[in-house]
Amino acid sequence: MAQFDRDETQATPLGTPPIIPAPPASPPGGTPESGSRPPAGPGSLAYIRPPAHPPETPPAPAHGYESAPQQTYAVPDGNLAPLRIPTAPAGVASATDHVRIGLWGAPRSGKTTFLGALPIAAMQHHRHSPDNWVIGGMTPQATEFLNDSVERLTMSRVFPDATVGLEGLSWSFQGQEGPARRFGKTRELGFVLDVQDVMGEAFNRNNPHHAQILDQLAAAKGLIYLFDPLLDGKSGTESLNYFYATLNALNARVRDAGGHHRGRLPHYVSVCVAKFDDPAIFEPAVRAGWVTQDSVGSQIPRVPAEQSAGFFSWLCDEFRGSTARLVRDGLNNFFHPERISYYATSAIGFRLNPQHTFDYRSYLNVESVDGKPRICTSPEPINVLEPLIDLERRIRVDGRKGRLR
């Protein structure tokens, strides 16, 4: 089967292995925003369908200042200029650059795995972007989370343990925006991300941690909402059970504090459709014409960014049903739609063949070993880093323009 390497202007033949074939004809028309199928056609992507550390300091005194050891200092020459305390160089994240992001989702929607895949996604980001990002822990706990997550996902090939409490994580992001964004110039920037990894049950209004969750979400500037279409259809895990009560209480808390922006919640939101790699989601999306495939590199299938809102709407209208539609309508009702972005997300990505290329004949990246799920090949996260980076960028840009509130 022929493959094609497509750039912006033309298609040229590629070698083996086969990619998912493009459909012979365009899917039915309509606008993505309405949830209808996207148009197919030439471009850089082809729509696809199935074949038929700090210096050491002395320990603090045990009781007050009186027990502190006396220290002596050299008296500087009076002609010398005073020495200021050291500050971080330009572009390096500091404590004043915190961007608090809330992570929101039902139990077993993959929140801990999503966070665990972040350092992997950052290391791989340069493959398909002119930007580069380095993530580091700001606390020993956050550093250990990164180390443990990479080891479990890439070496042991197992999923992180589910969160059983409320865990605050703080990471530094050091970025370099490529010349494509800066008119031929690179730009260094940095920020610190505070994110809460919480057990999904805490989003239930009857959970004792629910008030703490509301405090965290209300204090956040951005939210990542993980929507799992598979769990949404199962009793006890329906997204609406963990969605509306939290959203309604959050709205009341922000309103009473005078934090509304033009009558709605002020947050920027990234809606991530989780488990995009699962055949139960991927196959219907392929058949409906929502999926494209990279023509270079590992040839990873994706939902194009400009089609993501329509893809989510299609999931809610045609794939999942009534409760999912209420989730979609609730997001648009409580938040400003222009502050919501959508992503088809996978924390582990697709299984790749020995040539590190996607093969539609065998792409499921999870298998059962001794009754437990195990990751087949090293993860290739899809849209895990991007929702966070995009949130920070939108918050930063609108903050400069005075549009945050």
N, C-alpha and C positions, 0 to 999 in steps of 0.2 A: 504494500500500500504506500503510495507516495506521501511524502511530507513536504511542507513548505516552510521556509524561513521568511517571514514577512517583515519588512520595514515599513516606513510610513508611505512609501510610494509604489513598491512592487513586491512580488512574491518570487522567490527563487527556490529551486528544489533543495531539500535537505536529505540526509541519508536515512538509515534505520535508527531506532526502532519506530514503529508506527505510532502516531498520535490519534486522538479521537477524531474521526472524520467529520468534516463540516457537513451540515445538512444540505441536501440538494436544492432546497428552496427556502426562502425566508419564512419564519414562523408568522402566524397571523399578526397583523399590525396593531397599533395602539400605543399609547404613551406609557412608559414604565411607571410613572407616578400613579396611574390608575390601577396598577397591579396587572396589566395585560402583558403579554409576552413582548420581549424586545425585538427590534428589527435585526435581522442578520445582514451581513454584507461585507465587503472588502475593508481592510484596515490593518493595523499592526497586530491585531488579534483576530482569530477566527472563531465564530460561534461553533460549538461542537454539539454533536448529538451521538448517541450510541450507535455502533454498527447495527445494521438492521437489528597609710598612719602620724600621730602627733607626738612631740617630745614628751619624755617622762616627767611627771611632777611628783613631789613628795606626798606621802599619804596625809590625808586630812586629819587634824587632831580629833581625839575621841570626844572631848567635851569643851566646846567654846574656844575662844582665842587664847585664854590664859595658858593652855597646855601646848600651844603651837611653838615649835622650836624657833629661836631667834635667828634671823638671817642677816648677813652683812652684804653690802653692795659697794662696788668701787665708785668713788665720786668722780664724775666726768669733768673734763676741762670745761670751764665756764664759757670758753670761746666756741665750743662745738655746738652745732645745731641740735635741738632735742631729737631724740630717736622715737619715731612713732611705732606703734605696735604693727606687726606684719599683717598685711591684708592679702586676700586671694587675688591673683592676677586676673586681668580682664578675661571674661569668658569662662571662668571657673565657677562652678556652683558654690554658693555659700548659704548660710542659714537664712538669709533674707529672701532667697529665691524659691521658697517652698510653694509648691502648687499642690493643694490637697485634692485628691481624687477619691471619690467613693466608688466602691465596687459592689454591685448589686445583682442578685440573682437567686433563684430558687435552689434548694438542696440538690446536689449532684448535677448541677448545670456546668461544672468545670471551672469554678473560680480559682481554686488553688493551683490547678494545672495551668490555667491561663497565666497566672503570675509566675509560676515556675518556668514557663516557656519563654518569658521575657528576655533573659540573658542570651538564650540561644538565638532568638529572633534578632537581637542586636548584633550578634557576631556575624549573622548571615545577611544583614540588611544591605551591605555594600554591593551585593551581587546584582541587585535590581534597582539601586538608587544611587545618585551621586552623593548622598549624605552618609555620614558615619556617626554611630552612637556607641558610647561606652558606658556601661552601667556598673556602679559600685555601691556597696552597702554603707550607710551612714552610721550604723550601729552594729555591734557584734552579732545581734540576732538577725538583722537584715542581711549581713554578709554570709552568715551560715545558711540562711534560707536560699540564697543564690547558689552557694556551693553544693548544698544538698540536692537542690532541684536539678542542676546540670548533671550531677552524678547519677541520680535516679533515672532521669529521662534518657540520657545518652549512653550510659555504661550499663546500668542494671536493666534498662528498658522497662521500667515499671512506673506506674503513676504515683504522684505524691500522695501522702496520706491526707484524708479529708480534714479540714479545719474543725476543731472541736470547741473553740472559744472565740474570743475577740483578739486578734493579733494586729498591732500596728507596725508597719514596715516603712522605712525611710531610705530611699535610694538616690544617689547622685546620677544625673544624666549629663555626660559631657558630649556635646555634639559639634559636628562640623558640617555646615550646610554647603553643599556643592555649588560650583559656579553657575549652574543652570538657574538657581534661585536668586543669585546676587549679581546679575548682569556681568558675568565673567569673573567674579571675585568670590573667594570662599569666605565664610564667616563662622567664627567660633562662638558658641553660646553654651550655657549650662543652667541647669535648674535642679532643685531637689524635689523629688516626688514623695509625698506622704500618701500611702494607700492603706486601707484597712482590709485585711483578709478575714472574713467572718463566716461562721457557719451559716448555711442557708436557712436553717430553721429559725434564726434570729430575726428574719424578716416577717415571721408570723406575728400578728398583733398580740397573741397570747403568750409569746415567749418572754421570759424575764429580762432578756437582753434587748428587747425591742426599743426601749427608751434610749439606750446607748447608741443603737444603730441610727436612730433619728438624729441624735446629736451630731454624729459623724457625717451623715449625709447633709444635714443643714449647714454645717461648717465648710463643706466642700464647694469648690468652684466648678468642678466637673464631675460627671458621673459616667461610669461604664456599666451599662446594663447588659447582662448576659442572658439572652433568650435562647432556651433550648427547645426546639420544636418537637423533639422526641419525648421529653418528659412532660411537655405541655399536655399531651393527650392521656396521661396516666393519672388515675385518682390519687389524691394526696400530694402530688407534685405539680399540679397545674400552675402555670405561671401566675394566673389571676389570684390564687390563694396567697401568694407572697408579693403581690404587686399592688393591688388597689389599696389595701389597708395601710401599707407603708407610704404610698404616694399621697393618700388623703391626709394622714397624720403629718407628713412632711410639709405639705402645703399649708396646713393650719399653723404649724410651728413657725415657718418662715413668714407667713402673713402677719401673725401676732407680733413678730419682731420687726415688722416694717421692712422686710427684705424682698418683697415682690418687685419685679421689673415689668412695668406695663401690664400689671394685673396677673402675671403668671410667675412661676418659679424661675429664678435667674440662672439656673445651672446650664452649662453646656453638656450635652449628652452624646455619648457614643453607644449606639445600639449594636451589639455584636451577636449575630446569629451563630450560635455555637455548633460545633460538631459538623461543620460543612463537609468533612471527609466521609461521614457515615453514609453508606449506600442508601439508607432510607431517606436521606435528604438529598444527597448528590445526584442519584439517578433521576428522581422526578425533576430536579432543577435542570439537568442536561436535556431531558426530553422536552421540557418547556422552553428551551432555547436561551436560558439565562446565563449559561456557563461559556466562557471563552478559555483558550489555552495559550500559554506563552509559546512563542515560536522558537525561542533560544534557551540555552541553559538546560535546566531540568524539565522544561516544558510543563510547568505547573498549571493546572486548571484554576480559574478564578471567576468571580463575578466582578465585572468592571465597576470601578468606583461610581461612574455616572449612572449605572443601572442598579446600584445597591438599594436605594430607597424603593424602587419598584419591585425588586426581588423580595424585600421584607413584606411589602404590601401583598404580593402574590402568595407568600407563605401563609399570611393571615387569612386571606380571602378564599383561596382555592385549596391549599394544602392542609391547613390545620383546622380552622373553623372558628366557632363563635367566641370562645374564650380568648383566642389569639387576637381576634379582631378588637376585642375590648382592650387588650394590652396596647395595640397600635393606636386606637382612638384615645386612650388615656394619656399616652405620651404626647400626642398632638394637642390634647386639651389642656394639660397642666404645664407643659413647656412650650417655648416658642419654637415652632417647626424649623425656622431657619438656624436654630442652635442645635439641631439634632443631625447627626451623621450616622450612616448605616454601613455595616461591614459583614461580609460572609467570612467567618473565622474558624480556624482549626488550630488547636494548640500543638498537635503532633503532626499535622499534615498527612500527605498521602505516602503510601509505600512506594519506594523507587526501586528500579531494577538494578542489577550489578553495574550498569553504566551510569547510574545515578540519574535516571530519566524516568519520568512518569510513563507507565504502560497501562492502558485502559483494561487490559486483560487481567491484571492483578494489582490493584491499588489500595485495598483495605489494609491499614497499617496497625491493626490490632488483631491478636490471636489469643486463644485460650490455652494456657499452660498450667496443668494441674488445677484446673478450675478457676484460674485467676487470669485477668487480662494482662497481656504483655505486648509491648510495642515492638513491631517487627523490625523496622529500620530506623536509623537515627532521625529524630524529629526534624521536620522542615516547617516550622510554624507559618501559618498564613494569617495575616491581619491581626497580629498580637501586639507588636510594637506600634504599628501605625495608629490605632485608635488613641493611644496615650500621647504620642508625639503631636498628632493633629489637635487633640484637646488643648495641650499646652500652648501650641501655636495660636489657636483661635483665642484663648484666654489672654495671651500676651498682646496680640495685635489689638483686640478690642479694648483691653485695659489702657493702651496708649491712646486710643481714640476716645476714651471716656464713655464706652458703651457697655461696661460690665453691669451696671445697675440701671 
